[in-house]
Amino acid sequence: MSDAAVATPTETEDEFRARARAFLDEHATGLVFDLPDPRAAAELEANKVFQQKLADANLAGITMPTEYGGLGYPKSYERVWREEYSKSADMTTQLTISHGMCMPMMTEYGTDEQKKQFLPDMLSAKTVWCQMFSEPGAGSDVASLQTRAMLDGDEWIINGQKVWTTLAHVSDYGILIARTDPEQPKHRGITMFVVDMKAPGVEIRPIHQVDGGMHFNEIFFTDVRIPRSWQVGELNAGWGLATAMLMYERVAIGTGSSSGIKTPTSDFLFKTAKKFGKNTDRVMRQELIQLYSEEVTKSLVSLQTRAAMKAGKTPGPGGSLGKLHGAKIARMSRSITMNLGGPAADAWDPSDEASKRYSQSTLRSYAANIAGGTDEIQKNIIGDRVLGLPRDISVDKNLAFKDLLKN
Ligand SMILES: Cc1cc2nc3c(=O)[nH]c(=O)nc-3n(C[C@H](O)[C@H](O)[C@H](O)COP(=O)(O)OP(=O)(O)OC[C@H]3O[C@@H](n4cnc5c(N)ncnc54)[C@H](O)[C@@H]3O)c2cc1C
């Protein structure tokens, strides 16, 4: 993020910490929902209420320049906030895409006009944002996307389809990548845009998940018009921006907002094993300690990534490491949960809310190996860009997109 507008804080770090702590003690009391919430609407609403209170208390957007609605404080205050926030319940889970991915992108790549228009409401969660990259024929290889954007006077016209779009149904805006020049090779003719999710021609359909949820969607665009000024970055340079957003995504998923060593999953499963009388079982103990070690390692990797970001660096391929650790933790904890709970760990009794939450989280854990780029793709990135191994052979790299075989 830009350092352009670092303001002189009106409070010391200690005063800021005390103010943050007092706010969190009063408002970060955890969220529990009595009603089924398959579309995550109730949880998102509660997250928005919390975020609005945060903005009203002048605690949102600590390093964001004041002209875009933030405090404009130095990065050291952000660290103080993270330290305090990590001691409280997470109150903004459903704002991860808005704040962890779309906000850094608009801050880094938006025009001044775009930042003034979008950032203040995004920060206070008055508006919620989603990410529209994946398509039926373009997931891991997202550069194969076929959604088209064509310029018509002062407007772009969008036609095509996106898929797996988390929270599109409750979003006000989304960041979209679309093909703007099929004459160029597939990575070069792509541009990034902001889209109004309520615009005529945007049709959003839910996708039903195995855990009973419907958090993500298919989106169909039919002659959707957006102002020309909503183009983000240079024309046909969207691939570089998409890569940057994917890095922010991996950090948001794999690193999270907390600081310090965190072992919440193994802590929970240690207690559960005790409850089931399995804490003396040798195999179970071995699995639990492996999980604990993995969580400690992930925390250390996250601290390194956060430190690099604090030093002003855009997250690099190292973000993939945190994401990969997170996916491994999900896989390991699923196996332990199944060993402890047996069939009840993935088949719930609808009248038993506790069993339902337990099995839903087991089923949901499969997403960790896919969302934000699959494990195989993270390993490719680490191999190519961290370890310097030879890259995969790419036969279509220099061919015009219009000449490629498509499904
Ligand atoms: C919970 C969840 C939320 C999501 N939210 C969003 C969202 O908000 N916005 C959005 O745009 N997308 C979203 N996605 C989509 C996600 O980014 C894609 O599912 C992911 O990138 C994989 O693409 P795919 O599903 O098309 O699988 P494919 O790309 O078809 O992959 C199929 C299999 O092939 C393997 N594979 C593919 N290419 C290679 C390769 N080169 N080397 C080795 N193995 C390979 C993959 O690892 C995988 O095992 C979400 C997905 C999930 C699960």
The ligand as a MOL file (V3000), in Angstrom:
LIG
                    3D

  0  0  0     0  0            999 V3000
M  V30 BEGIN CTAB
M  V30 COUNTS 53 58 0 0 0
M  V30 BEGIN ATOM
M  V30 1 C -14.6510 -22.4760 -1.5440 0
M  V30 2 C -14.2460 -21.8910 -2.8640 0
M  V30 3 C -14.4210 -20.5450 -3.1030 0
M  V30 4 C -14.0560 -19.9860 -4.3300 0
M  V30 5 N -14.2800 -18.6500 -4.5330 0
M  V30 6 C -13.9310 -18.0870 -5.7210 0
M  V30 7 C -14.1840 -16.6910 -5.9600 0
M  V30 8 O -14.7250 -15.9730 -5.1030 0
M  V30 9 N -13.8520 -16.1840 -7.1660 0
M  V30 10 C -13.2560 -16.9220 -8.1360 0
M  V30 11 O -12.9470 -16.3840 -9.1910 0
M  V30 12 N -13.0210 -18.2610 -7.9540 0
M  V30 13 C -13.3450 -18.8550 -6.7660 0
M  V30 14 N -13.1130 -20.1950 -6.5520 0
M  V30 15 C -12.5900 -21.0080 -7.6550 0
M  V30 16 C -11.1500 -21.4780 -7.4740 0
M  V30 17 O -10.2460 -20.4350 -7.6610 0
M  V30 18 C -10.9380 -22.6240 -8.4920 0
M  V30 19 O -11.8020 -23.6870 -8.1250 0
M  V30 20 C -9.4990 -23.1210 -8.4920 0
M  V30 21 O -8.6370 -22.1460 -9.0140 0
M  V30 22 C -9.3580 -24.4240 -9.3240 0
M  V30 23 O -9.9000 -24.2930 -10.5890 0
M  V30 24 P -10.9180 -25.3900 -11.1550 0
M  V30 25 O -11.9610 -25.6260 -10.1110 0
M  V30 26 O -11.3780 -24.9530 -12.4990 0
M  V30 27 O -10.0640 -26.7240 -11.2480 0
M  V30 28 P -9.0880 -27.1550 -12.4550 0
M  V30 29 O -8.2180 -25.9890 -12.7970 0
M  V30 30 O -9.9070 -27.7430 -13.5530 0
M  V30 31 O -8.1930 -28.2540 -11.7680 0
M  V30 32 C -8.5880 -29.6390 -11.6990 0
M  V30 33 C -7.4210 -30.4340 -11.1060 0
M  V30 34 O -6.2830 -30.3630 -11.9930 0
M  V30 35 C -5.1360 -29.9260 -11.2960 0
M  V30 36 N -4.3060 -29.0780 -12.1620 0
M  V30 37 C -4.7440 -28.1150 -13.0230 0
M  V30 38 N -3.6970 -27.5380 -13.6530 0
M  V30 39 C -2.5750 -28.1180 -13.1670 0
M  V30 40 C -1.1780 -27.9400 -13.4210 0
M  V30 41 N -0.7220 -27.0350 -14.3070 0
M  V30 42 N -0.2970 -28.7300 -12.7360 0
M  V30 43 C -0.7320 -29.6550 -11.8310 0
M  V30 44 N -2.0460 -29.8780 -11.5540 0
M  V30 45 C -2.9550 -29.1160 -12.2120 0
M  V30 46 C -5.6790 -29.0950 -10.1290 0
M  V30 47 O -4.7590 -29.0100 -9.0650 0
M  V30 48 C -6.9400 -29.8940 -9.7590 0
M  V30 49 O -6.5970 -30.9670 -8.9130 0
M  V30 50 C -13.4720 -20.7910 -5.3470 0
M  V30 51 C -13.3010 -22.1680 -5.1030 0
M  V30 52 C -13.6760 -22.7230 -3.8900 0
M  V30 53 C -13.4640 -24.1930 -3.6460 0
M  V30 END ATOM
M  V30 BEGIN BOND
M  V30 1 1 1 2
M  V30 2 1 2 3
M  V30 3 2 2 52
M  V30 4 2 3 4
M  V30 5 1 4 5
M  V30 6 1 4 50
M  V30 7 2 5 6
M  V30 8 1 6 7
M  V30 9 1 6 13
M  V30 10 2 7 8
M  V30 11 1 7 9
M  V30 12 1 9 10
M  V30 13 2 10 11
M  V30 14 1 10 12
M  V30 15 2 12 13
M  V30 16 1 13 14
M  V30 17 1 14 15
M  V30 18 1 14 50
M  V30 19 1 15 16
M  V30 20 1 16 17
M  V30 21 1 16 18
M  V30 22 1 18 19
M  V30 23 1 18 20
M  V30 24 1 20 21
M  V30 25 1 20 22
M  V30 26 1 22 23
M  V30 27 1 23 24
M  V30 28 2 24 25
M  V30 29 1 24 26
M  V30 30 1 24 27
M  V30 31 1 27 28
M  V30 32 2 28 29
M  V30 33 1 28 30
M  V30 34 1 28 31
M  V30 35 1 31 32
M  V30 36 1 32 33
M  V30 37 1 33 34
M  V30 38 1 33 48
M  V30 39 1 34 35
M  V30 40 1 35 36
M  V30 41 1 35 46
M  V30 42 1 36 37
M  V30 43 1 36 45
M  V30 44 2 37 38
M  V30 45 1 38 39
M  V30 46 1 39 40
M  V30 47 2 39 45
M  V30 48 1 40 41
M  V30 49 2 40 42
M  V30 50 1 42 43
M  V30 51 2 43 44
M  V30 52 1 44 45
M  V30 53 1 46 47
M  V30 54 1 46 48
M  V30 55 1 48 49
M  V30 56 2 50 51
M  V30 57 1 51 52
M  V30 58 1 52 53
M  V30 END BOND
M  V30 END CTAB
M  END
